[in-house]
Amino acid sequence: SLFLVLTLVSVFVCGFGKRIPILSFDEGYSQLFGDDNLVLHRDGKAVHLSLNERTGSGFVSQDLYLHGYFSASIKLPADYTAGVVVAFYMSNGDMFEKNHDEIDFEFLGNIRGKDWRIQTNIYGNGSTSVGREERYNLWFDPADDFHQYTILWTDSQIIFYIDNIPIREFKRTAAMGGDFPSKPMSLYATIWDGSDWATNGGKYRVNYKYAPYVAEFSDLILHGCAVDPIEFSSKKCDTTSQSLELSATITPSQRSKMDSFRRKHMTYSYCYDQTRYKVPPVECVINPCEAERLKRFDPVTFGGRRHHGKRHHRSRASRSEADTI
């Protein structure tokens, strides 16, 4: 409707999040799994998802969306979290088993004294053989307090934000064809046991002595074009998408912060992984500075050298080095 379009325009011109409605759980979401491991707080404005020996837990949006601004403030479990995976993501895998789309934030726990790692990933049209992962350290401890994680998805690009700082910009290219997510998706949040792969390839597993592991979610935002999955028309969402495009312009100040974040905190990008791809996937835009930094960080993966003996990783940047973005 025209009102929705005008609202979107005012929201995004005035800045992220200032006037976007925050939903209570019942207004926008349903429980996905986990029985009483999902608990509502603050009159349904906050949700706690927990993982114990019996089960993890999760929730899902009641509607499917074609493009939008999707956000939550999340506080992750503290202490020993190896093997624990918290995910905040969009997917239509339940409807399109062979050709699903996905846009992911994944948080990977760690052994005591080591920080949580964060991963972003994008799949379109079932292209799971081309993992588009990037991995990062953070400039804060995500278990200490709430931080805002946002996915902005338009017809032409996807931007991931942390605390309104863009950390990754993924632009649609003609060469990608259907590999850019383009079908309606639901929004999900889950906590689960990823012992088999999540920490050093499964070396460190979930230790249920420290259970329950609780991930807290608040400030839930679902702001996009809700569609009927069977009879959806992308034309219905065109006006919404155009309005979202206004917000998808990264300002010079934001771009400077994004460059700083990636320089200090990105530890992996599929575009530079020479052991995996002889030639970077078609959508990759190679940044020589990123290429050089990652090559120094891990010459085996990013330098194309053959692997001999043990791989030595440079330790992560010190706190003082990563003080501000």
Secondary structure, DSSP 8 states (H G I E B T S, - for coil): -HHHHHHHHHHHHH-TTSSS--B-HHHHEEEEE-GGGEEEEGGGTEEEEEE-SS--EEEEESSEEEEEEEEEEEE---S--TTEEEEEEEE-TTT-SSS--EEEEEEE--STTS--EEEEEEE-TT-TTS---EEE--SS-TTTS-EEEEEEE-SSEEEEEETTEEEEEEE--GGGGGGS--S-BEEEEEEEE-TTTTTGGGTS---GGG--EEEEEEEEEEEEEEE-TTT--GGGGHHHHHHHHHHT---HHHHHHHHHHHHHHEEEEGGG-TTT-SS--TT----HHHHHHHHHH-HHHHS-----S---------TTTTS--
